[in-house]
Amino acid sequence: MINEIEKVLVSEDEIKVAVKNLANQLNIDYAGEKPIVVCILKGSIFFTADLVRELNIPVTIDFMSVSSYGSGTISSGELKVKKDLSFDITGRHVILIEDIIDSGNTLYKLKNLLLERNPASIKIAALLNKPDRRVTPINADYCCFTIPDEFVVGYGLDYDERYRTLKDVCVLSRSVYEK
Ligand code: PRP
């Protein structure tokens, strides 16, 4: 595995600090509210798990599984809902937790889909933002790290379902996906 990783882009320690800072901000911005925190599977599992445990406001946790990718590295732009929310979000404040915003296709379509359910608000909290790849007009309301256009894995992010459990966000060697 070691040769498959080119370098660490964001370390475990940097992630911990950023998650804590984000939680502090959410604690302020949502004081007195009980938002629904939506973990967008699967990439956001660790980010969501770490973030919600730093919150001191009451939250409802829900999960949604959507995909705009096949097994490759290019977003198809078509959103497929594989698992919908368990809760009704009508009138609720919703925080979408996303590991990465790349082309923006996933969040652009997902946010529009959820807005049709008349929530009180929808905000996006992203661990990573890759603005160079954006093709849709969507941005995170909260973002931990802006990163260059490199293929990253770890802390939930995968390539073909591998590398999700790495503790750092790492750049994957090109040789892995250009084979
Ligand atoms: C990844 C990531 C985002 C999306 C971002 O999910 O978790 O949801 O792609 O890309 P975009 O901005 O170009 O749409 P993926 O579909 O790979 O599923 P996964 O989280 O289960 O790995």
Residues whose N, C-alpha, C, O or C-beta is under 5 A from the ligand:
A	BS01	PRP	I40 L41 K42 G43 V66 S67 S68 Y69 S75 D99 I100 I101 D102 S103 G104 N105 T106 L107 D158
